[in-house]
Amino acid sequence: MKINFNASISSNRTNFGVIARDDEGFVIGGGEGLKNEMMSAEWAEIYAFEESINMACALNIKTAMVFEIDNASLINRVKHHSTDVTIIGA
Protein backbone atom coordinates (compact mmCIF):
# COMPACT_ATOMS: atom_id res chain seq x y z
CA MET A 1 0.00 0.00 0.00
CA LYS A 2 1.38 3.40 -1.00
CA ILE A 3 0.06 6.68 0.25
CA ASN A 4 1.20 9.81 -1.56
CA PHE A 5 0.63 13.23 -0.09
CA ASN A 6 1.56 16.76 -0.97
CA ALA A 7 0.78 20.30 0.06
CA SER A 8 0.94 23.76 -1.45
CA ILE A 9 0.70 27.19 0.04
CA SER A 10 -0.74 30.37 -1.40
CA SER A 11 -1.80 33.69 0.03
CA ASN A 12 -3.31 32.95 3.44
CA ARG A 13 -4.20 29.32 2.84
CA THR A 14 -2.73 25.84 2.63
CA ASN A 15 -3.96 23.11 0.27
CA PHE A 16 -3.21 19.40 0.53
CA GLY A 17 -3.92 16.19 -1.33
CA VAL A 18 -3.68 12.52 -0.38
CA ILE A 19 -4.10 9.37 -2.45
CA ALA A 20 -3.81 5.70 -1.41
CA ARG A 21 -3.08 2.95 -3.93
CA ASP A 22 -2.75 -0.80 -3.50
CA ASP A 23 0.20 -2.86 -4.77
CA GLU A 24 -1.33 -2.97 -8.26
CA GLY A 25 -1.84 0.80 -8.44
CA PHE A 26 -5.60 0.67 -7.86
CA VAL A 27 -6.89 3.73 -6.00
CA ILE A 28 -8.21 2.76 -2.57
CA GLY A 29 -9.02 6.26 -1.38
CA GLY A 30 -7.98 9.85 -1.43
CA GLY A 31 -8.91 13.33 -0.54
CA GLU A 32 -7.98 16.94 -0.53
CA GLY A 33 -8.59 19.90 1.62
CA LEU A 34 -7.57 23.36 2.56
CA LYS A 35 -6.81 25.25 5.69
CA ASN A 36 -7.41 29.00 5.73
CA GLU A 37 -4.10 29.60 7.39
CA MET A 38 -0.70 30.65 6.09
CA MET A 39 2.16 28.36 7.15
CA SER A 40 5.64 27.47 5.96
CA ALA A 41 6.07 24.87 3.23
CA GLU A 42 7.50 22.41 5.75
CA TRP A 43 4.57 22.81 8.15
CA ALA A 44 2.15 22.42 5.23
CA GLU A 45 3.81 19.10 4.32
CA ILE A 46 3.64 17.97 7.96
CA TYR A 47 -0.06 18.85 8.00
CA ALA A 48 -0.56 16.81 4.79
CA PHE A 49 1.35 13.91 6.38
CA GLU A 50 -0.96 14.04 9.40
CA GLU A 51 -4.01 14.04 7.12
CA SER A 52 -2.61 11.04 5.19
CA ILE A 53 -2.26 9.12 8.46
CA ASN A 54 -5.83 10.08 9.40
CA MET A 55 -7.06 8.84 6.01
CA ALA A 56 -5.22 5.52 6.43
CA CYS A 57 -6.88 5.08 9.82
CA ALA A 58 -10.31 6.00 8.43
CA LEU A 59 -9.88 3.45 5.62
CA ASN A 60 -8.91 0.85 8.25
CA ILE A 61 -5.81 -0.15 6.30
CA LYS A 62 -4.24 -3.18 8.00
CA THR A 63 -1.35 -3.88 5.61
CA ALA A 64 2.10 -2.31 5.61
CA MET A 65 2.08 1.23 4.24
CA VAL A 66 4.66 3.32 2.42
CA PHE A 67 4.19 7.07 2.69
CA GLU A 68 5.64 8.93 -0.29
CA ILE A 69 6.57 12.60 -0.44
CA ASP A 70 9.08 14.71 -2.33
CA ASN A 71 10.18 16.89 0.60
CA ALA A 72 13.75 15.82 1.48
CA SER A 73 13.78 17.77 4.73
CA LEU A 74 10.65 16.06 6.08
CA ILE A 75 11.89 12.65 4.94
CA ASN A 76 15.16 13.14 6.81
CA ARG A 77 13.42 14.33 9.96
CA VAL A 78 11.10 11.31 10.04
CA LYS A 79 13.83 8.78 9.20
CA HIS A 80 16.45 10.13 11.57
CA HIS A 81 14.28 11.63 14.34
CA SER A 82 16.55 14.68 14.47
CA THR A 83 17.04 18.15 13.09
CA ASP A 84 17.50 18.13 9.35
CA VAL A 85 20.60 19.63 7.77
CA THR A 86 19.52 19.31 4.13
CA ILE A 87 20.80 22.24 2.10
CA ILE A 88 18.14 23.64 -0.20
CA GLY A 89 19.05 25.71 -3.24
CA ALA A 90 22.32 26.27 -5.01
C-alpha positions as CSV (number, residue, x, y, z in Angstrom):
1,M,0.0,0.0,0.0
2,K,1.4,3.4,-1.0
3,I,0.1,6.7,0.3
4,N,1.2,9.8,-1.6
5,F,0.6,13.2,-0.1
6,N,1.6,16.8,-1.0
7,A,0.8,20.3,0.1
8,S,0.9,23.8,-1.4
9,I,0.7,27.2,0.0
10,S,-0.7,30.4,-1.4
11,S,-1.8,33.7,0.0
12,N,-3.3,33.0,3.4
13,R,-4.2,29.3,2.8
14,T,-2.7,25.8,2.6
15,N,-4.0,23.1,0.3
16,F,-3.2,19.4,0.5
17,G,-3.9,16.2,-1.3
18,V,-3.7,12.5,-0.4
19,I,-4.1,9.4,-2.5
20,A,-3.8,5.7,-1.4
21,R,-3.1,2.9,-3.9
22,D,-2.8,-0.8,-3.5
23,D,0.2,-2.9,-4.8
24,E,-1.3,-3.0,-8.3
25,G,-1.8,0.8,-8.4
26,F,-5.6,0.7,-7.9
27,V,-6.9,3.7,-6.0
28,I,-8.2,2.8,-2.6
29,G,-9.0,6.3,-1.4
30,G,-8.0,9.8,-1.4
31,G,-8.9,13.3,-0.5
32,E,-8.0,16.9,-0.5
33,G,-8.6,19.9,1.6
34,L,-7.6,23.4,2.6
35,K,-6.8,25.2,5.7
36,N,-7.4,29.0,5.7
37,E,-4.1,29.6,7.4
38,M,-0.7,30.6,6.1
39,M,2.2,28.4,7.1
40,S,5.6,27.5,6.0
41,A,6.1,24.9,3.2
42,E,7.5,22.4,5.7
43,W,4.6,22.8,8.2
44,A,2.2,22.4,5.2
45,E,3.8,19.1,4.3
46,I,3.6,18.0,8.0
47,Y,-0.1,18.9,8.0
48,A,-0.6,16.8,4.8
49,F,1.4,13.9,6.4
50,E,-1.0,14.0,9.4
51,E,-4.0,14.0,7.1
52,S,-2.6,11.0,5.2
53,I,-2.3,9.1,8.5
54,N,-5.8,10.1,9.4
55,M,-7.1,8.8,6.0
56,A,-5.2,5.5,6.4
57,C,-6.9,5.1,9.8
58,A,-10.3,6.0,8.4
59,L,-9.9,3.4,5.6
60,N,-8.9,0.9,8.3
61,I,-5.8,-0.2,6.3
62,K,-4.2,-3.2,8.0
63,T,-1.3,-3.9,5.6
64,A,2.1,-2.3,5.6
65,M,2.1,1.2,4.2
66,V,4.7,3.3,2.4
67,F,4.2,7.1,2.7
68,E,5.6,8.9,-0.3
69,I,6.6,12.6,-0.4
70,D,9.1,14.7,-2.3
71,N,10.2,16.9,0.6
72,A,13.8,15.8,1.5
73,S,13.8,17.8,4.7
74,L,10.7,16.1,6.1
75,I,11.9,12.6,4.9
76,N,15.2,13.1,6.8
77,R,13.4,14.3,10.0
78,V,11.1,11.3,10.0
79,K,13.8,8.8,9.2
80,H,16.5,10.1,11.6
81,H,14.3,11.6,14.3
82,S,16.5,14.7,14.5
83,T,17.0,18.2,13.1
84,D,17.5,18.1,9.3
85,V,20.6,19.6,7.8
86,T,19.5,19.3,4.1
87,I,20.8,22.2,2.1
88,I,18.1,23.6,-0.2
89,G,19.1,25.7,-3.2
90,A,22.3,26.3,-5.0
